[in-house]
Amino acid sequence: MKQCPKCGKMLNDSMVFCTQCGTPLANAAAQPAPQPPQQPVWPASQPTQSAHRFAQQPTQPAPQPPQQPVWPASQPTQSAHRFAQQPTQQHYYAPANPVLNTVKQMATSPLFLAATAAQSGMVLFNIIASMAGTSGLLGTVGTYLSMILSLGGYSSREASGLLDGIGSLFTGASLGATLVGQCPAILIAVGLWLIYLAEAGKISTATKNTGFTLVKISTIISLAVSILGLVVAEILAIMITATAAKYDDSAIGGGIIIMLLLLVVMGLGILMNSKTLSTLGVMAKTAQTAQPSDKISTYVAVISFLNGIGAVIGMLGFGSVPSVLSSLCNAVVCICFAVFLFQYRDKMRALMAGRTAQTV
């Protein structure tokens, strides 16, 4: 017998090719057939002894998973009590900038809030007073127009319709003119509210820069109007003086006095707006850079206080209710801001003195 070298099939010695895979068997050597594995023959007593020996060997216990330690019932309580008795770790936080803290305290103080609310009230009552005055003026004018239209042959119905149209047009124009005239005061009110809300944490802190900008724009508008008013007043005074001098030479002296008075009075207003603008710039820079500065205009604070006293006196004129309320709000604004400026300057000086003492 010989075996196919490729598929392992046992073939006769006379076979030339494998009957299963076709491999040539000419040179294949005869190989003995594989013998199946024989089981070992044990003596009769050996299995018994072996079984007896394995039976006598103690069986090893199966490996157990690691057990979690069992704590006594009182130990967790004691551990928790021990940790509870440990003092909590104190975290140190660096104090905030004292300059910015001062600005925040001043901008959220009741004094600043009262002035801001009063500024808003003054704008509202000014608009109401203006519209009430317009309504009264329109009623007076309407009476005369109605008489003229009646004499012109218009019927009462036609005259009424015409007067209603004129009244609506006049009211709209008056409201627009009032809003334009109140534009600087409205900008101040909006700017003050933005500063207050930003420092109080109600809105973004960066919004306070917008608030300062609005107040500055209002001051610039007032400054420009003051300068333009002074120029126009001086030109009119010169023209009137020149005309009067044609008839009386003594009118020249009176005209010069009038021009000087206009220059002084309106010049003080221009100086007030200029100093207010510089004071706002100093305060805005301090709020942005945290660098204290006491360059707060005393002139602005004093004139503001005097304007408040003048507004209180103006309330005694017994005008309309909106006019009286507007004067009251104006007095509150002027007096509160005068006190605010003095307090702000004193606090900035204290901060600057503290920094100087630290550097010495």
C-alpha atoms as one frame of an Amber mdcrd trajectory, in Angstrom:
protein
   0.000   0.000   0.000   1.056   3.517  -0.682  -0.362   6.868   0.181  -1.133
   9.812  -2.121   1.305  12.571  -1.209  -1.331  15.222  -1.912  -4.668  14.067
  -0.534  -3.426  11.204   1.696  -5.662   8.506   0.176  -4.338   4.962   0.639
  -3.840   3.234  -2.733  -2.500  -0.080  -4.011   1.148  -0.314  -4.973   0.175
  -0.851  -8.575  -1.710   2.421  -8.875   0.051   5.088 -10.964  -2.369   7.943
 -10.354  -4.453   8.803  -7.324  -8.027   7.830  -7.934  -9.230  10.770  -5.854
  -7.133  13.829  -6.851  -5.245  12.521  -9.948  -1.738  13.090  -8.567   0.940
  10.908 -10.251   2.139   8.112  -7.972   4.989   6.757 -10.031   7.713   7.898
  -7.629   5.656   7.862  -4.489   7.116   5.601  -1.908   4.981   3.220  -0.096
   4.117   4.501   3.279   2.714   2.486   6.088  -0.862   3.124   6.868  -1.356
   5.318   9.856  -2.270   3.426  12.943  -5.012   4.721  15.146  -3.800   5.870
  18.545  -3.899   3.090  21.058  -5.251   3.627  24.493  -2.804   2.782  27.269
  -3.493  -0.480  28.957  -3.503  -0.013  32.687  -3.112  -2.805  35.105  -6.240
  -3.916  36.733  -5.309  -2.427  40.075  -3.904   0.872  38.737  -7.166   2.603
  37.856  -8.509   1.709  41.241  -5.414   2.988  43.011  -5.353   6.110  40.881
  -9.008   6.762  41.485  -8.468   6.108  45.161  -5.484   8.463  45.176  -7.425
  11.226  43.437 -10.357  10.585  45.737  -8.163  11.068  48.787  -6.745  14.392
  47.556  -8.671  17.264  49.083 -10.465  19.358  46.534  -9.257  22.931  46.386
 -11.986  25.514  46.850 -12.905  27.640  43.845 -11.429  31.132  43.922 -13.786
  33.571  45.517 -14.185  37.184  44.305 -12.640  39.749  46.602 -15.086  40.807
  49.231 -15.690  44.407  50.176 -14.723  45.162  53.726 -17.662  45.177  56.035
 -17.617  48.250  58.216 -19.198  48.302  61.586 -22.558  49.960  61.714 -21.207
  52.907  63.682 -18.158  53.559  61.500 -19.855  55.444  58.598 -21.625  57.617
  61.106 -18.383  58.345  62.909 -16.599  59.062  59.613 -19.334  61.401  58.438
 -19.331  63.075  61.852 -15.561  63.474  61.657 -15.728  65.074  58.212 -18.623
  67.236  59.298 -16.543  68.576  62.190 -13.679  69.547  59.894 -13.760  73.275
  59.148 -14.507  74.125  55.558 -11.596  75.486  53.607 -11.685  79.240  53.345
 -11.158  80.600  49.831  -9.539  83.968  49.478 -10.901  86.243  46.829  -9.017
  89.325  45.820 -11.028  92.435  46.627 -12.576  94.263  43.697 -11.107  97.518
  42.493 -12.014 100.182  45.082 -12.386 102.844  42.390 -14.915 100.801  40.421
 -16.679  99.921  43.664 -17.006 103.619  44.447 -18.340 104.365  40.971 -20.852
 101.527  41.340 -21.980 102.748  44.762 -22.418 106.311  43.535 -24.246 105.326
  40.339 -26.690 103.074  42.223 -27.206 105.391  45.187 -30.694 106.694  46.041
 -29.434 110.182  45.183 -28.567 109.180  41.609 -31.797 107.200  41.222 -33.893
 110.144  42.460 -32.209 112.492  39.985 -32.708 110.006  37.136 -36.395 109.497
  37.921 -36.910 113.253  38.293 -35.271 113.866  34.895 -37.728 111.443  33.305
 -40.649 113.089  35.105 -39.531 116.537  33.972 -39.543 115.411  30.326 -43.020
 113.918  30.684 -44.540 116.956  32.386 -42.898 119.328  29.909 -44.580 117.500
  27.045 -47.940 117.509  28.866 -47.620 121.195  29.721 -46.712 122.025  26.145
 -49.684 120.116  24.753 -52.008 121.698  27.322 -50.781 125.133  26.313 -51.253
 124.250  22.680 -54.808 123.118  23.378 -55.617 126.381  25.160 -54.068 128.456
  22.409 -55.907 126.453  19.774 -59.228 127.055  21.564 -58.632 130.805  21.630
 -57.556 130.927  18.001 -60.447 128.667  17.021 -62.956 131.072  18.506 -61.692
 133.979  16.419 -61.412 131.829  13.290 -64.971 130.628  13.759 -66.189 134.229
  13.865 -64.212 135.133  10.743 -65.528 132.093   8.869 -69.094 132.903   9.861
 -68.692 136.443   8.520 -67.264 134.948   5.332 -70.462 133.038   4.647 -69.420
 129.605   5.896 -72.033 127.542   7.665 -71.394 126.380  11.196 -70.892 122.801
   9.961 -68.367 123.844   7.336 -66.566 126.093   9.796 -66.428 123.272  12.374
 -64.933 120.816   9.868 -62.346 123.338   8.743 -61.386 124.190  12.314 -61.030
 120.478  13.194 -58.597 119.974  10.327 -56.606 123.064  11.291 -56.602 121.933
  14.930 -55.289 118.447  14.087 -52.549 119.902  11.907 -51.595 122.447  14.535
 -51.576 119.812  17.321 -49.346 117.463  15.346 -46.924 120.249  14.491 -46.867
 121.377  18.125 -46.182 117.839  19.378 -43.346 117.417  16.890 -41.836 120.743
  17.886 -42.153 119.813  21.566 -40.366 116.497  21.084 -37.588 118.186  19.140
 -37.236 120.788  21.858 -37.139 118.081  24.535 -34.601 115.974  22.634 -31.604
 116.957  24.830 -33.583 116.257  28.015 -34.754 112.910  26.612 -31.175 111.903
  25.766 -30.073 112.763  29.303 -32.900 110.697  30.814 -32.114 107.655  28.651
 -28.376 107.973  29.310 -28.851 108.191  33.083 -31.079 105.113  33.098 -28.489
 103.150  31.107 -25.747 104.113  33.567 -27.883 103.184  36.565 -29.071  99.839
  35.166 -25.552  98.881  33.999 -23.981  99.579  37.392 -26.864  97.826  39.152
 -26.181  94.670  37.104 -29.526  94.731  35.308 -27.982  95.062  31.859 -24.539
  94.693  30.318 -21.831  96.696  32.077 -20.566  97.972  28.738 -23.895  99.766
  28.250 -22.863 102.467  30.713 -20.467 103.791  28.051 -23.497 104.302  25.820
 -25.184 106.133  28.682 -22.257 108.527  29.096 -22.208 109.055  25.327 -25.894
 110.022  25.224 -25.464 112.532  28.045 -22.425 113.971  26.260 -24.376 114.306
  23.003 -27.127 116.164  24.843 -24.573 118.503  26.400 -22.938 119.130  23.022
 -26.343 119.990  21.536 -27.032 122.421  24.366 -23.575 123.940  23.949 -24.072
 124.434  20.209 -27.513 125.975  20.730 -26.096 128.311  23.400 -23.307 129.512
  21.125 -25.693 129.966  18.200 -28.150 131.835  20.430 -25.436 134.165  21.650
 -24.313 134.936  18.112 -27.884 135.618  16.935 -28.661 137.754  19.998 -25.532
 139.849  19.531 -26.291 140.384  15.840 -29.836 141.495  16.635 -28.566 143.796
  19.370 -26.082 145.395  16.983 -28.759 145.875  14.301 -31.225 147.399  16.760
 -28.547 149.669  18.218 -27.461 150.823  14.756 -31.049 151.576  13.760 -31.753
 153.478  16.972 -28.525 155.463  16.648 -29.850 157.048  13.476 -32.449 158.830
  15.538 -30.681 159.194  18.875 -26.956 159.004  19.502 -27.547 158.047  23.130
 -28.968 154.722  21.964 -25.451 153.538  21.246 -24.584 153.408  24.936 -27.743
 151.491  25.755 -27.089 149.062  22.921 -23.565 148.367  24.168 -24.869 147.664
  27.676 -27.446 145.243  26.271 -24.812 143.435  24.225 -22.556 143.122  27.273
 -25.404 141.737  29.363 -26.221 139.193  26.677 -22.582 138.218  26.492 -22.342
 137.704  30.249 -25.636 135.876  30.755 -25.439 133.631  27.725 -21.698 133.235
  28.173 -22.317 131.735  31.619 -24.613 129.191  29.996 -21.933 128.338  27.442
 -19.365 127.972  30.220 -21.795 125.719  32.126 -22.215 123.379  29.177 -18.474
 123.337  28.486 -17.602 122.500  32.104 -20.347 119.868  32.207 -18.905 118.207
  29.125 -15.411 118.066  30.621 -16.776 116.701  33.928 -18.657 113.957  32.083
 -15.452 113.048  30.253 -13.547 112.705  33.529 -16.247 110.517  35.086 -16.536
 108.302  32.004 -12.764 107.806  31.907 -12.702 106.838  35.582 -15.484 104.294
  35.019 -13.530 102.754  32.125  -9.935 102.832  33.402 -10.477 102.665  37.205
  -8.158 105.665  37.582  -9.561 108.084  40.181  -9.731 111.771  39.306 -11.133
 114.690  41.292 -11.309 117.066  38.324 -14.992 117.671  38.922 -16.091 121.212
  38.144 -17.155 123.111  41.236 -18.724 125.682  38.935 -21.088 123.045  37.497
 -22.130 121.884  40.971 -22.744 125.417  42.253 -24.698 126.571  39.164 -26.719
 123.368  39.222 -27.659 123.991  42.852 -28.633 127.596  42.071 -30.741 126.412
  39.128 -32.545 124.075  41.516 -33.303 126.948  43.885 -34.539 128.981  40.908
 -36.842 126.130  39.879 -38.312 126.012  43.377 -38.979 129.758  43.235 -40.509
 129.309  39.778 -43.076 126.942  41.263 -44.539 129.890  43.168 -45.786 131.365
  39.892 -48.893 129.166  40.224 -48.877 127.987  36.621 -50.658 124.933  35.312
 -50.334 121.673  37.202 -48.001 120.081  34.611 -45.802 123.187  34.671 -45.560
 123.137  38.463 -44.708 119.420  38.461 -42.103 119.996  35.763 -40.493 122.746
  37.857 -40.513 120.451  40.882 -38.772 117.662  38.940 -36.249 120.155  37.572
 -35.459 121.336  41.101 -34.929 117.735  42.261 -32.614 117.009  39.319 -30.467
 120.111  39.798 -30.116 119.849  43.585 -29.503 116.071  43.573 -26.797 116.323
  40.943 -25.139 119.227  42.721 -24.892 117.142  45.900 -23.851 114.105  43.838
 -20.937 115.969  42.242 -19.624 117.179  45.595 -19.830 113.668  47.086 -18.216
 112.104  44.027 -15.312 114.561  44.137 -14.719 113.907  47.855 -14.690 110.126
  47.362 -12.251 110.397  44.459  -9.950 112.564  46.546 -10.041 109.987  49.336
  -9.090 107.229  46.887  -6.276 109.318  45.451  -4.960 110.085  48.948  -5.025
 106.366  49.773  -3.007 105.508  46.672  -0.510 108.234  47.472  -0.081 106.905
  51.018   0.570 103.391  49.670   3.259 104.558  47.295   5.119 106.612  49.917
